[in-house]
Amino acid sequence: MQSEPHESLFSRLRNITARVKVALCDEDTGALERLALEHKTVMDKLNQAGLSTNADLIGLVKELSNEVRDVIVEIGKQRDEIGRELVTLGKRKKMAYAYARNA
């Protein structure tokens, strides 16, 4: 029954990934921090469990990989948007400072 712990852990990872998607949509940084810790715990347990030889898990792992890739893409988009917003904010502050100095 070597695959049972792996299947359970992969299911937990799928659940975490789904909750990360929700937290990203809600822009809930606190939830993202908690989920990152939960993710690390599950990944540590997967490492302790070692490799599974159950070929039935391949489909689950592929699906999970795709879901994680989607989350990574979304995080990248949000990171880029925040970067653009910070640049815009910085420019606005510089302009306000310049106007205030010359007023």
Summary of the structure (lengths in Angstrom):
residues: 103
radius of gyration: 20.7
end to end distance: 76.4
largest distance: 76.4
contacts: 246
relative contact order: 0.13
helix: 90%
strand: 0%
